[in-house]
Each structure stands twice: as C-alpha cells, then as structure tokens.
Amino acid sequence: MDLVFVGGTGRSGTHVLAQLLGHHSRYRDVEIEVRFHVNPRGYPDLLAGKVTLEEFVKKLRRFWWHRIKAGEPFPAVLPRLPLGREQRGLYKIVPRERFDAAVAEFERTYGADPVAACRRLFGDLLYPLAEAAGKPGLVEMSSDNVAQGATLLRVFPEARLIHTVRDGRDAGASKVTKRQKRHHPRDGLEGIDWWAERLRRIDAAVREIPPERLHVISLDELAYGDRERTYGRLLDFLELDDEPGIREYFERQVTAENAHRDRWRDGLDPEAQEELRRYYERTLERLAGDGVHCAPELQRSVEHAGER
C-alpha cells in the first residue's frame, strides 16, 4: 500500500491536504484522524515500553474506537450532553466485526514481533478503505504524524510524510476560537506561542526523518500564494500526474476564502493588528535563526502577502 501521512501543528490544513489527495486516482483519504498510531499511549509509547499491550488495547477499544467530541468551547459549561453532539472514532469507518478480528490478531501476535503486529493492525483496519475505492494508496491526517515520524517510518519504512504549515496568526486564531481546555490559547499572542511551540516539537522530530521522505507545504501558498508552484511540488514529491479530479478540487475548493485567510484580524482594531503582526514577525525571525526546517516556507508566505 502506498502510504502518505499528513501532519502539522493542528489548525494547519491537514484535512484540506488529505482531501485534495483523495481526489487523485492513487489515493483514498481517511476522513477521520485515527490517532492510535501516533497519539499518547499509541504506537510510539507502546513500542518504547511506556505503556503495556493491555493499556494500549484498552484505549484502542474505548477512546479510539468511539468517543464524544469535547464540549462547547471552554469555559462554557453544559448541564447535560446535548442531542446531536458529535461522536468520533474508528467506529465511523471500520465495521465492528473487522475491528474485533484485527485487535484479536494484534494481541495474539504482538509478543513475537511488535513492529510487524503494529503494521498489520493498521493495515487490517484501514487498507480495506482504499481497496474498496479501487485505489493503491492511503492518506491519513492525524496531527501528530510528523511529530512521530520516526516511529511511523520504523513501522512503515516505505511511507512518505507531509508537513502542512500555515501562518501562525491564522493557526493560533483558529485554535483560540476552538478553545476547549484550560491550557489552550486565549488570544492571538498566546495562539502564536502555542503554534511556535508545536512547530519546534515537530522540528525536533524532523531531524530524525530522511529528507527524501518528508515534504513541507504551506496552506497559504497552496490556497492563495504561489499556487501553481506549490501544487506542482506536491505532485512531484508524490510522483503523481496531474488529473482532472484533483485539479478541479484544487482550483475550486483550495482557495483563500475556504482557508479563512487573515482570520487573525477579526475583532482587532488597527493598533492590535499591528501589535500581533510585529509579534509574529519576531517569532518567525527566532524560528529562522534557530534553523527550524519550515521557517523559510512561512517567511515566503509573508513576503507574498506583501507584509515585508
């Protein structure tokens, strides 16, 4: 199976990119973040011995199989679970019979070869999606994919990873509007700090990923900057031909409007916007000065926006 893992800071365009690739004849995009292969108590912690097989399987059978989305943005408090509250998990894309059989096989074989068992579990659960669509490849978009790239390449040596980046002001502002936990950012400045900290975490992981296995792409450049260059480089990295399906989706759906360009300005007067602009500029300079791998792409987007 031709595997592509898309990741980023969160609120950075991972869903957009996966959906774009899903419109190509080679790839079936997984419509949810499956998470068990990269999140805490998932494959990285399991293979490192930080959690037991039993602990992993317990979370797989419960949280990753079926969970309720966090409630209204913090600090709103709801007295009861509202009807229609969004439910998430593997149950939405994997039949229960297949799930139970795959987990049982995983438990049976894990002791003999942990890495092979992890590889098979992922395939047993998700490869039928691509097979049913008649496609030879699969795209998965959990946010931590690049941050856990070393583990993914240990389990899937043939996989390719794509790091999607987005203007830190817009990514941070989006996180603020979706705030559901006390530690999430409360304003634009905190949003930039949240974004930069996660970028640095990803950058530390990128140093362990072979360069030929990783591609950095800017949502800003893809949606409203140097669109054709960015689109072409993506196709080249994945060795894809341009096709009507993916081209049409790119031209009609991957747009500045749909990417919520400059959402960070909403509700801010000119003085506050200028403060945030300067803070972001200083943050970018620090990232570039520290050699963070995606800083040049982020700076290019600012230049194309006419801010420098």
N, C-alpha and C positions, 0 to 999 in steps of 0.2 A: 504494500500500500504506500502510495506517495503521500507523505505526511508533512503538513505545514502547521506550525504552532505560532499563533499571533499573540503578542503580549504588549503591555505598556503600563503606565502609571495608574490606570483607571481614568475614565472620562477622556480618553486619548484617541479614540477612533478604532478600537479593536473590533467592535461589532461591524462598523462600516466596512472595514477592510475584508473581514471574513465574508460578509455578504457579497461584496464585489467579486471576490474569487469564486464564490459559489455560483456565480453566473457564467463561469467558464466550463467547458465540457470536461475538463480534467478533474474538477474539484466539487465535492459535496461539502458545504459548510455545516458545521454542527450549530444548531440555532440557540443552544444554551452554553453557558460556561460549566463544564463538567467538574472541574476543580480537583477531583480526588487525586489527580496525578501531580499536582503542584502545590496545593494549599497546605497549611499547617496540619500535621498528623496524616498527611498524604504520602505519596511515594518518597519524597525526599527524606522525611522523618522516619519512615518505615525502613528504607534501605540503609539509613545511617544508624539504626538501632535506637532512635529516640522514642519510638513508640513500638509496641508489640504488634504482632499479627492480629491478635484479638482486638486490640484498641483500634487498629485501622479498620478492620471489618465492621466493628460496631458503628463507627462513624459513617462508613460506606452504606451500611444498611439503614441507617437512620437519616442523618443530616444530608448526605449527598444523594440519597435516594429520593427524599421528599421533605421539603422544608417550607416554611412560610416566610415570605419576604418581610424584612424588618418594617416596622410600622411607619406612621406618618413621620416626616422629618422632625428630628429632635428639636425642641423639647416638648412637642405635642404629646399628650398622653391620652390614650383611648381607653374607655372603660371596658370594652369587650372587643373581640375580634370581629371586624365588620364583614358583612357578607360580600363575597367577591374579592376579598383580599388576595393578592397574587401569591400563587404557590409555585415553587420552583423545585428542580431536581431531576435526576435521571429518569424518574417515572414518566416524564413527559415525552421521552424519545425512545425508551427501551421497554419492551414488553416484560412483565414481571417474570414470566417463565424463563425467558432468556437471561434476565438479571440473576435469578436464583441459581441457575445452572452455571453461569460464569463465575459467580462468587464461590460456589461449592468447589469447582475445579481449581480456582485460585487457592483456596485454603488447603486443598489436597496436595498441590504441587509446590507451594511456596518454599517449604523447607529444603527441597532438593536443589532448587535453582531460583532464588528470589527475583533476579532480574528477568529471567525468562517468564516467570509467573506474572510479573507486573506487565510485561509486554503483551502476554496473551490475554490478560484480563481486559486491558484497554481495547484490544482488537475484538475480543468476543462481544464486548458491549457496543462498540461504535462502528466497526467496519461494515456491518450489515447495512448501515445507512447509505454508505457510498455504493455498496453492491446493489441495493435496491434501486438507486438512481442511475445505475449503469455507468458509474464513474470510477476511475482508478485511483483517485486521491481524496484525502480528507483534510479539512481545515478546522482546527479547534482554537478557541479565542479566550481562554482563561487569562485574566490579567497578569498572573504570576508566571506565565510561560517563559518569558525571557529571564526573569529573576531566578528561575530554577532551571535554566537552560543546560547546565552541566549534568543534572540528573536526567533530564529528558534525552540528552544525547547518549548517556550511558545506557538507557533503556531502548532508545530508538536511534541508533547511530546514523541512519540514513535521513533523518528528519532535517527540515530547514526551519529556521526561526525568523520571524519578522517583528521588529520592534517599532511600534507606531508611536510617534511623538506628536505633541500638539502644543501650541502656545500656552505657556504655563499660566497665564492670566485667565484664559478661557477654561482650561482644565480645572484650575483651582476654583473659579467661579461656579462651574458646574457642580463640583463637589460640595460647595457651600449650599447650593440650592437643594442638594440631595442629603444634607446632613442628617444622620440618624443615630450617631453615637457621640458621647460627650467629648471624645478626643478628636472628632472631625473638625476641620477648619470652620471658623465662624465669619470670616470676612475675606476680602480679596488678598490682603497681605498674608494672612495665615494660609490661604489657599496656595499662594506661590511657594511658601515654605514647605507645605505638605507635598506639593508636586516636586520640588527640588530634592527633598529628602528621598523620595521614592526613586527619582532618577539616579541618584547616587547609589542607591541599593542595587538597581539594575546594572549600573555601570560596573560595579564590583563583580557582578556575575558575568558580564560580557567578557571580561578579561580571561575567563576560562573557556570561552566559546571560540572555536576556529573561525577566522574571519569569513571564510567561504561558506559557512553555514548560517551567517547572520546578515540580514538586510535591515537598514534603518529607513523608515519612510515617514514623512511629515504629512499629517492630515491637512494642514494648512496649505502646503504646496500642492497636494493632490486635489483639493477642493477649489482653491482659488489663487494659487501662486503660479509656479511654472508647471502647469498641469500635465502637459504632454511629456515633458522630460521625466516627471515623477512617475507617471503611468508607464512609460516605456521602460524605465529602470526596474520597476516591479516585474513586468513581463520578462525582462531579460534575466533577472535573478532566478525566477522560477522556470525559465526556459519555455515560456508559453508563446503561442501565436496569438495575435490579436483576433478576436472573434466577434461577430455581431452581438451576441448576448452580453458579454462583459463590456464591450464598447458602449452599447446603449445604456446599460446601467451606470457606467462611469459618467457619461455625458448628461444623463437626465437626473440622477439621484445624488451623485457625489458633487455637491455644489456648496457655495458659500452659505446660502440660506439654510440648507439642511445641516451644515456643520456648525450652525449658530456662531458665525464669525462675529468677533468683538462683543460677545455676550458679557464680558467682564465690565463693559462700560455701563450696563443697565443700572439705573438708580444712582449713579455717581455724578456729582457736579464736575465742571471742568478742573477745579483745583484737586479734587480727589482722584480724578483720572490721571492727572499729571503726576501725582504722588505715586500712584500704582505703576505708571509707565517707568518712572525712574527706578523704582524698587526692582521691577522686573529686569530692567537693563543691567543693574548692578548684579543681580542674581545670575544672569546669563554670562556676564564677564567672569564671575567667580567659577562657574561651571567650565567655561572655556579655559580659564587659567589653570584649572586642575586637570585638564585633559579629558574631561567627560566625553565619551565617544560620540554622543548625539548633539553636542553643543553647536558644531558648525551648521548642521541642518536647521536647528532652531534659530540661529542667527541669520541664516539665509532667508527664512520666512519673514523676520522682522524687516530686513532690508527690502524685500519685495513688497512689503506693506507700506513702504515709504516712511518708516519711522526712524531711519538712520540716513 
